[in-house]
Amino acid sequence: ASGCGCAVHCLEIDEDLCNAGRRLTEKQQRGRRQRSRRHRMSPPDACQDAIPDAVTFYEHDVLTDALPAHLRGTARTHTALHACGELHRTALRTAVSERAETIVVVPCCYEKHFGVSGAQVRPLSAAANRDTSLSLSRDDLFLAVADGVVTASAKEAGVREREQAWRLAFDLWRLDQEVEAGVDRPASLSSSPPGCLTVPSAPYRLLAEDDFASFLRHCVTAEGRSSAERRRLGPALDEALSLSSSSSVAVGVGALEAYAERGEELRRQVERLELIRRAFQRPLEMWLTLDYAIFLEENGYQVEVRQLCDRAVTPRNVALLAQR
């Protein structure tokens, strides 16, 4: 928009993000006008005159709302950068139905925005639907992005691994408490599958401080799904922490730290198993992307599949470029 004065229309469901985008656009426009005055650009060129109205934000649900009438037509370029799951599939279908002149899509998070977790997802292209009976669930699609965190720093990766290990440790500790207490898990309180509880993400600060006892406190007290069930573990945790100063360290914090060690051992086992699973990650991602490319070709587009950038920048680095 700033390079040629062409109009850009941004569709976003989140009102706060739309407002943030408007503020950023206004800030950039003020900066350009100030630079123009400093360089004594008189008269201003056509591009500068076009900039103030070049970017427009709309609060719009791409999944359910029809494309605004004034944005319809063939003389358009439809773009979707890192649109998740059904968002990028909808963007492709909408662009094709509008017979857009150019389409640029970078898929991301293939498993998102499909409603219920058991929903089955069929390919977009007629060829793939004709030649394969493959039907993927949301869990299957998650494999396409299960390549770990490749853009994180060593410190961030270490903190993430710690949280994974501690979550496993919490499950081990929680199951032991239930066994010792002889408590059956009430189905009425649980919104999670048997054997696991949903725990909200812990604050980065808590994880960086390497305090497992505080992490357990977070797991027990944090609001969110399964909170009623997690709160029932409060007395057991209070008892373990109250014994931390006793001479019997085995039943105090020392025992809790033993769970942290077991959680780390389990995390390493899971990581080794993930190596086998991740061997199929990129092939599945490319299969999905090529299905989109065939879908576009079936609808009269010339299509290129390109690597957008290095994986160190983002692992979702495959771009579809289509021209009618």
ABEGO torsion letter per residue (X at the ends): XAAAGBBBBBBBABAAAAAAAAAAAAAAAAAAAAAAAAAGBOBBBAAAAAAAAABBBBBBBAAABBBBAAABEABBBBBBBGBBEAAAAAAAAAAAAAGBABBBBBBBGAABGAEBAABBBBBABAAAAAABABBBBAAAAAAAABAEBAABBAAAAAAAAAAAAAAAAAAAAAAAAAAAAGBBBBAAABABBBGBBBBBBBBAAAAAAGBAAAAAAAAAABBEBGAAAAAAAAAAAAAAAAAAABABAAABAAAAAAAAAAAAAAAAAAAAAAAAAAAAAAAAAAAAAAAAAAAAAAAGBBBBBBBABBAAABABABBBBBBX
